[in-house]
Amino acid sequence: MRSIFIILAAPLLIGATKYAGEFQDLGAGARALAMGGAGIAQSVDPSAIYFNPAGSLFLARSLHLMHAENFGGLVRNEFGSLVIPRSNAALGLGFQLLTAGGIKFTTLPDTNRPPGIDNPPYAYDTVGTKDAILYINAARGNGMFAYGGNLKIYYRDLVAISGFGGGLDLGGMLNLEYVRIGITIRDFVLSPLIWSNGTKETIASKIVLGVAPVIPLEKIESRITLECDFLKYIDLPGFAINTGFEFGYHNVLFGRLGINQGNFTLGAGLRFKKLVLDYAFINHSYLKDSNKFSAGLEF
């Protein structure tokens, strides 16, 4: 598997800027995030376009909304997506907004002297940052196999500097009766980010392979879904792994657990006819916990 990732990654790395694409990594959809952020091989709601752009083909016409309070509310993550399938093709649209507030700007009473007891720093303003990403999705295929892409447009406002750029995600998904397999290349080739001061960064690609066995429990009309995603950040050494577990009772009540790169996750879901509600909790080793809420509607 390591050699496969290296072959795919080699032409994507040249000129990449380390960590430039981290603002995209907070995720979308409380269901997948409760399962450790493992969502490459599954397509259950429109948040699937974030994980794998091929997934929109396997969905009903539906709308998805998510609100997340990350790291104890330090960073808010709003996500909305709409998917409209048509025969052997599907179109989707998504929008993600990340905001961080309460950032203090400080200065000195006497800027000509170094800080000290008689010249202590003080906050003179409080500001916030914003990151916005627009996803334009398209997928084609049949009931078993699909391929698709996301055209992304993003804007970043970091107070002292702002920037804009674009990228392309590619994905494929195999949907069998008892197992689903997916692969995604996020930011295929290199995604540019152009800053207001004239500098330019490029976002390195990330390759993710996901495998999701499905175990039916026919006697109690339930189902167990497992998933393991193998992530290769092209600009970082080694691999990361996300794993998730879901127990679905009568396709109405759901319980979920997962591990997201060492962080424990859990959550629950409720489906009532065409309405779906999901919740995810993520524990962070060195930061406050995150809570994520999703709602979806088929129409």
The 8 nearest C-alpha neighbors of each residue, nearest first, counted from 0:
[[1, 3, 2, 4, 5, 229, 208, 6],
 [2, 0, 4, 3, 5, 6, 238, 237],
 [3, 1, 5, 4, 0, 6, 7, 8],
 [4, 2, 0, 6, 1, 5, 7, 8],
 [3, 5, 7, 1, 2, 6, 8, 0],
 [4, 6, 8, 2, 7, 3, 9, 1],
 [7, 5, 3, 4, 8, 9, 2, 10],
 [8, 6, 4, 5, 9, 3, 10, 11],
 [7, 9, 5, 11, 6, 10, 4, 233],
 [8, 10, 11, 6, 12, 7, 5, 13],
 [11, 9, 8, 12, 13, 7, 188, 6],
 [12, 10, 188, 8, 9, 13, 204, 189],
 [11, 13, 15, 10, 9, 203, 14, 233],
 [12, 14, 15, 11, 10, 9, 189, 203],
 [15, 13, 12, 16, 201, 189, 203, 200],
 [14, 16, 203, 201, 12, 13, 202, 17],
 [17, 15, 201, 19, 200, 202, 18, 203],
 [16, 18, 19, 234, 15, 203, 202, 235],
 [19, 17, 20, 21, 16, 202, 234, 203],
 [20, 18, 202, 17, 16, 21, 201, 200],
 [21, 19, 202, 22, 18, 23, 203, 24],
 [22, 20, 23, 24, 18, 19, 25, 202],
 [21, 23, 20, 24, 25, 130, 19, 97],
 [24, 22, 21, 20, 25, 26, 132, 130],
 [23, 25, 21, 26, 22, 20, 27, 36],
 [26, 24, 23, 27, 22, 76, 21, 69],
 [27, 25, 24, 32, 28, 36, 23, 49],
 [26, 28, 46, 78, 49, 29, 25, 32],
 [27, 29, 46, 30, 31, 65, 293, 32],
 [28, 30, 32, 279, 278, 293, 277, 291],
 [31, 29, 33, 32, 28, 277, 34, 279],
 [32, 30, 34, 36, 38, 33, 29, 37],
 [31, 33, 36, 29, 34, 35, 30, 279],
 [34, 32, 279, 265, 266, 264, 30, 31],
 [35, 33, 243, 257, 31, 256, 32, 36],
 [34, 36, 257, 259, 258, 243, 32, 37],
 [35, 37, 32, 31, 34, 259, 38, 241],
 [38, 36, 35, 241, 228, 31, 242, 34],
 [37, 39, 31, 41, 40, 50, 36, 47],
 [38, 40, 209, 50, 181, 51, 41, 37],
 [39, 41, 181, 180, 209, 179, 38, 210],
 [42, 40, 38, 39, 43, 179, 211, 54],
 [41, 43, 54, 47, 44, 57, 58, 40],
 [42, 44, 41, 58, 47, 45, 57, 46],
 [43, 45, 46, 47, 42, 58, 63, 295],
 [46, 44, 47, 80, 63, 82, 81, 48],
 [45, 47, 28, 48, 44, 49, 27, 80],
 [48, 46, 45, 50, 49, 42, 54, 51],
 [47, 49, 52, 51, 46, 50, 54, 45],
 [50, 48, 47, 46, 51, 27, 52, 26],
 [51, 49, 47, 39, 48, 38, 52, 46],
 [50, 52, 48, 170, 39, 53, 54, 183],
 [51, 53, 48, 148, 147, 170, 54, 149],
 [54, 52, 147, 146, 138, 170, 171, 51],
 [55, 53, 42, 56, 52, 51, 47, 57],
 [54, 56, 58, 57, 53, 89, 48, 82],
 [55, 57, 89, 54, 58, 138, 84, 88],
 [58, 56, 55, 54, 42, 59, 142, 84],
 [59, 57, 55, 56, 60, 43, 44, 42],
 [58, 60, 61, 297, 84, 57, 83, 82],
 [61, 59, 83, 82, 297, 298, 84, 58],
 [60, 62, 297, 296, 82, 59, 298, 81],
 [61, 63, 81, 296, 295, 80, 45, 297],
 [62, 64, 295, 80, 79, 45, 294, 81],
 [65, 63, 79, 294, 293, 78, 295, 80],
 [66, 64, 293, 78, 292, 77, 28, 79],
 [65, 67, 77, 292, 291, 76, 293, 78],
 [66, 68, 291, 76, 75, 290, 69, 292],
 [69, 67, 72, 75, 290, 289, 74, 291],
 [68, 70, 289, 74, 72, 71, 75, 67],
 [71, 69, 287, 289, 288, 73, 72, 286],
 [70, 72, 287, 288, 69, 73, 289, 68],
 [73, 71, 68, 69, 74, 70, 75, 289],
 [72, 74, 70, 71, 99, 69, 75, 100],
 [75, 73, 99, 69, 72, 98, 68, 76],
 [76, 74, 68, 98, 97, 67, 69, 72],
 [75, 77, 97, 67, 96, 66, 74, 78],
 [78, 76, 66, 96, 95, 65, 67, 97],
 [79, 77, 95, 65, 94, 64, 27, 96],
 [78, 80, 64, 94, 93, 63, 65, 95],
 [79, 81, 93, 63, 92, 45, 62, 46],
 [80, 82, 62, 92, 91, 61, 45, 93],
 [83, 81, 91, 60, 61, 90, 45, 55],
 [82, 84, 60, 90, 89, 91, 85, 81],
 [85, 83, 89, 88, 56, 60, 90, 82],
 [84, 86, 88, 89, 87, 83, 90, 56],
 [85, 87, 88, 84, 89, 141, 56, 140],
 [86, 88, 140, 141, 139, 85, 89, 56],
 [89, 87, 139, 85, 138, 86, 84, 56],
 [88, 90, 84, 56, 138, 85, 83, 137],
 [91, 89, 137, 83, 136, 82, 84, 138],
 [92, 90, 82, 136, 81, 135, 83, 137],
 [91, 93, 135, 81, 80, 134, 136, 82],
 [94, 92, 80, 134, 79, 133, 81, 135],
 [93, 95, 133, 79, 78, 132, 134, 80],
 [94, 96, 78, 132, 77, 131, 133, 79],
 [97, 95, 131, 77, 130, 76, 78, 98],
 [96, 98, 76, 130, 75, 129, 77, 131],
 [99, 97, 129, 75, 128, 74, 130, 96],
 [98, 100, 74, 128, 127, 73, 75, 129],
 [101, 99, 127, 102, 126, 128, 98, 73],
 [100, 102, 125, 126, 103, 127, 99, 73],
 [101, 103, 126, 125, 100, 127, 104, 99],
 [104, 102, 125, 124, 122, 101, 105, 126],
 [103, 105, 124, 122, 123, 125, 102, 106],
 [106, 104, 122, 121, 123, 120, 103, 107],
 [105, 107, 120, 121, 122, 108, 123, 104],
 [108, 106, 120, 109, 110, 119, 121, 118],
 [109, 107, 118, 110, 106, 120, 119, 121],
 [108, 110, 107, 111, 112, 118, 113, 106],
 [111, 109, 107, 112, 108, 106, 113, 114],
 [110, 112, 109, 113, 107, 108, 114, 118],
 [113, 111, 110, 109, 114, 118, 107, 115],
 [112, 114, 115, 111, 118, 110, 109, 107],
 [115, 113, 118, 119, 120, 112, 107, 116],
 [114, 116, 118, 119, 117, 113, 120, 112],
 [117, 115, 118, 119, 114, 120, 113, 107],
 [116, 118, 115, 119, 114, 108, 109, 113],
 [117, 119, 115, 114, 116, 108, 107, 109],
 [120, 118, 115, 114, 116, 117, 107, 121],
 [121, 119, 107, 106, 105, 114, 118, 122],
 [120, 122, 105, 106, 123, 107, 119, 108],
 [123, 121, 105, 104, 124, 103, 106, 120],
 [122, 124, 105, 104, 121, 106, 125, 103],
 [125, 123, 104, 122, 103, 126, 105, 102],
 [126, 124, 103, 102, 101, 104, 127, 123],
 [127, 125, 102, 101, 100, 103, 124, 128],
 [126, 128, 100, 99, 102, 101, 129, 98],
 [127, 129, 157, 99, 98, 156, 158, 100],
 [128, 130, 98, 156, 97, 155, 131, 157],
 [129, 131, 155, 97, 96, 154, 156, 98],
 [130, 132, 96, 154, 153, 95, 97, 155],
 [133, 131, 153, 95, 152, 94, 134, 96],
 [132, 134, 94, 152, 151, 93, 153, 95],
 [135, 133, 93, 151, 92, 150, 149, 94],
 [136, 134, 92, 150, 149, 91, 151, 93],
 [135, 137, 149, 91, 90, 92, 148, 134],
 [136, 138, 90, 147, 148, 89, 91, 149],
 [139, 137, 147, 89, 53, 88, 146, 56],
 [140, 138, 88, 145, 146, 87, 147, 89],
 [141, 139, 145, 87, 144, 146, 88, 138],
 [140, 142, 143, 87, 144, 145, 139, 56],
 [141, 143, 144, 140, 57, 174, 145, 87],
 [144, 142, 174, 141, 173, 175, 145, 140],
 [145, 143, 173, 141, 140, 172, 174, 142],
 [144, 146, 140, 172, 53, 139, 171, 141],
 [147, 145, 171, 53, 138, 139, 170, 140],
 [146, 148, 138, 53, 52, 170, 137, 169],
 [147, 149, 169, 52, 168, 137, 136, 170],
 [150, 148, 136, 168, 135, 167, 52, 134],
 [149, 151, 167, 135, 134, 166, 136, 148],
 [152, 150, 134, 166, 165, 133, 167, 149],
 [151, 153, 165, 133, 132, 164, 166, 134],
 [154, 152, 132, 164, 131, 163, 165, 133],
 [153, 155, 163, 131, 162, 130, 132, 164],
 [156, 154, 130, 162, 161, 129, 163, 157],
 [155, 157, 161, 129, 158, 128, 130, 160],
 [156, 158, 128, 160, 159, 161, 155, 129],
 [159, 157, 160, 156, 128, 161, 127, 126],
 [160, 158, 157, 161, 156, 128, 195, 196],
 [159, 161, 157, 158, 195, 156, 194, 162],
 [162, 160, 156, 155, 195, 194, 157, 158],
 [161, 163, 194, 155, 193, 195, 154, 192],
 [162, 164, 154, 193, 153, 192, 155, 194],
 [165, 163, 192, 153, 191, 152, 193, 154],
 [166, 164, 152, 151, 190, 153, 191, 192],
 [165, 167, 190, 151, 186, 150, 152, 168],
 [166, 168, 150, 186, 187, 149, 151, 169],
 [167, 169, 185, 149, 186, 148, 184, 187],
 [170, 168, 148, 184, 183, 147, 52, 185],
 [171, 169, 183, 53, 51, 52, 147, 182],
 [170, 172, 146, 53, 182, 181, 145, 147],
 [171, 173, 181, 145, 180, 144, 53, 174],
 [174, 172, 144, 180, 179, 143, 181, 175],
 [173, 175, 179, 143, 144, 172, 180, 178],
 [176, 174, 178, 177, 179, 143, 173, 180],
 [177, 175, 178, 174, 213, 179, 143, 212],
 [178, 176, 213, 175, 212, 214, 179, 215],
 [177, 179, 212, 175, 213, 211, 176, 180],
 [180, 178, 174, 211, 40, 173, 175, 210],
 [181, 179, 210, 40, 173, 209, 172, 211],
 [180, 182, 40, 172, 209, 39, 171, 208],
 [183, 181, 208, 171, 170, 207, 209, 39],
 [184, 182, 170, 207, 51, 169, 206, 185],
 [185, 183, 206, 169, 205, 168, 187, 170],
 [184, 186, 168, 205, 204, 187, 183, 206],
 [187, 185, 204, 167, 168, 166, 190, 189],
 [186, 188, 185, 167, 184, 168, 204, 189],
 [187, 189, 11, 186, 190, 204, 10, 12],
 [190, 188, 202, 201, 203, 187, 186, 11],
 [189, 191, 166, 202, 201, 186, 165, 192],
 [192, 190, 201, 164, 200, 165, 202, 193],
 [191, 193, 164, 200, 163, 199, 201, 162],
 [192, 194, 199, 162, 163, 164, 198, 191],
 [195, 193, 162, 198, 196, 197, 161, 199],
 [194, 196, 197, 161, 162, 160, 193, 198],
 [197, 195, 194, 198, 160, 161, 193, 162],
 [198, 196, 195, 194, 199, 193, 162, 200],
 [199, 197, 194, 196, 193, 200, 195, 192],
 [200, 198, 193, 192, 194, 197, 201, 191],
 [201, 199, 192, 16, 191, 193, 202, 198],
 [200, 202, 191, 15, 190, 16, 192, 189],
 [203, 201, 190, 20, 19, 15, 189, 16],
 [204, 202, 15, 189, 12, 233, 234, 201],
 [203, 205, 186, 185, 233, 187, 11, 202],
 [204, 206, 232, 185, 231, 184, 233, 207],
 [207, 205, 184, 231, 183, 230, 185, 204],
 [206, 208, 230, 183, 229, 182, 231, 228],
 [207, 209, 182, 229, 228, 181, 183, 230],
 [208, 210, 228, 40, 181, 39, 227, 180],
 [209, 211, 180, 227, 226, 40, 179, 228],
 [210, 212, 226, 179, 225, 178, 40, 180],
 [213, 211, 178, 225, 177, 224, 179, 214],
 [212, 214, 224, 177, 178, 223, 215, 211],
 [215, 213, 223, 222, 224, 216, 212, 177],
 [216, 214, 222, 217, 221, 223, 213, 220],
 [217, 215, 221, 222, 218, 220, 219, 214],
 [216, 218, 220, 219, 215, 221, 222, 214],
 [219, 217, 220, 216, 221, 215, 222, 249],
 [218, 220, 221, 217, 216, 249, 248, 222],
 [221, 219, 217, 249, 218, 216, 248, 222],
 [220, 222, 248, 216, 249, 219, 247, 217],
 [221, 223, 215, 247, 216, 214, 246, 224],
 [222, 224, 246, 214, 245, 213, 247, 215],
 [225, 223, 213, 245, 244, 212, 214, 222],
 [224, 226, 244, 211, 212, 243, 245, 213],
 [227, 225, 211, 243, 210, 242, 37, 228],
 [226, 228, 242, 210, 209, 241, 37, 211],
 [229, 227, 209, 241, 208, 240, 37, 230],
 [228, 230, 240, 208, 207, 239, 209, 227],
 [231, 229, 207, 239, 238, 206, 240, 228],
 [230, 232, 238, 206, 205, 233, 207, 239],
 [233, 231, 205, 235, 234, 230, 204, 206],
 [232, 234, 235, 204, 205, 231, 203, 12],
 [233, 235, 232, 17, 203, 12, 236, 15],
 [236, 234, 232, 233, 237, 231, 17, 238],
 [237, 235, 238, 234, 232, 233, 231, 239],
 [236, 238, 235, 231, 239, 232, 230, 233],
 [239, 237, 231, 230, 240, 229, 236, 232],
 [240, 238, 230, 229, 260, 231, 241, 237],
 [239, 241, 229, 228, 260, 230, 242, 238],
 [242, 240, 259, 228, 37, 35, 258, 227],
 [243, 241, 227, 258, 257, 35, 226, 37],
 [242, 244, 34, 257, 35, 226, 225, 256],
 [243, 245, 225, 256, 255, 34, 224, 257],
 [246, 244, 255, 224, 254, 223, 247, 225],
 [245, 247, 223, 254, 253, 222, 255, 248],
 [248, 246, 253, 222, 221, 250, 252, 223],
 [247, 249, 221, 252, 250, 251, 253, 246],
 [250, 248, 221, 251, 220, 247, 252, 219],
 [251, 249, 248, 247, 252, 221, 270, 253],
 [250, 252, 270, 249, 269, 248, 271, 253],
 [253, 251, 269, 248, 247, 268, 250, 270],
 [254, 252, 247, 268, 267, 246, 248, 269],
 [253, 255, 267, 246, 245, 266, 268, 247],
 [256, 254, 245, 266, 265, 244, 34, 267],
 [257, 255, 265, 34, 244, 264, 243, 33],
 [256, 258, 35, 243, 34, 264, 242, 244],
 [259, 257, 35, 263, 242, 262, 241, 261],
 [258, 260, 35, 241, 262, 261, 36, 263],
 [261, 259, 262, 241, 240, 239, 258, 35],
 [260, 262, 259, 258, 263, 284, 241, 283],
 [261, 263, 259, 258, 283, 282, 260, 264],
 [262, 264, 258, 282, 281, 257, 259, 261],
 [265, 263, 281, 257, 33, 280, 35, 256],
 [266, 264, 256, 33, 255, 280, 279, 257],
 [265, 267, 279, 33, 255, 278, 280, 254],
 [268, 266, 254, 253, 278, 255, 277, 279],
 [267, 269, 277, 253, 276, 252, 278, 254],
 [270, 268, 252, 276, 251, 275, 253, 277],
 [269, 271, 275, 251, 274, 272, 276, 252],
 [272, 270, 274, 273, 275, 269, 251, 276],
 [271, 273, 274, 270, 275, 251, 297, 296],
 [274, 272, 297, 296, 271, 275, 270, 298],
 [273, 275, 296, 271, 272, 270, 295, 297],
 [276, 274, 270, 295, 294, 269, 271, 296],
 [275, 277, 294, 269, 268, 293, 270, 295],
 [278, 276, 268, 293, 29, 267, 30, 292],
 [277, 279, 292, 266, 29, 267, 291, 268],
 [280, 278, 266, 33, 291, 29, 265, 290],
 [279, 281, 290, 265, 264, 289, 266, 33],
 [282, 280, 264, 289, 288, 263, 283, 290],
 [281, 283, 288, 263, 262, 264, 289, 284],
 [284, 282, 286, 262, 288, 285, 287, 281],
 [283, 285, 286, 282, 262, 287, 261, 288],
 [284, 286, 283, 287, 282, 288, 70, 262],
 [287, 285, 283, 70, 284, 288, 71, 282],
 [286, 288, 70, 71, 283, 289, 285, 282],
 [287, 289, 282, 70, 71, 283, 281, 286],
 [288, 290, 69, 70, 281, 68, 280, 71],
 [291, 289, 280, 68, 67, 279, 69, 281],
 [290, 292, 67, 279, 29, 278, 66, 68],
 [293, 291, 278, 66, 65, 29, 277, 67],
 [294, 292, 65, 277, 29, 64, 276, 28],
 [293, 295, 276, 64, 275, 63, 277, 65],
 [296, 294, 63, 275, 62, 274, 64, 276],
 [295, 297, 274, 62, 61, 273, 275, 298],
 [298, 296, 61, 273, 60, 62, 59, 274],
 [297, 61, 60, 296, 273, 59, 62, 274]]
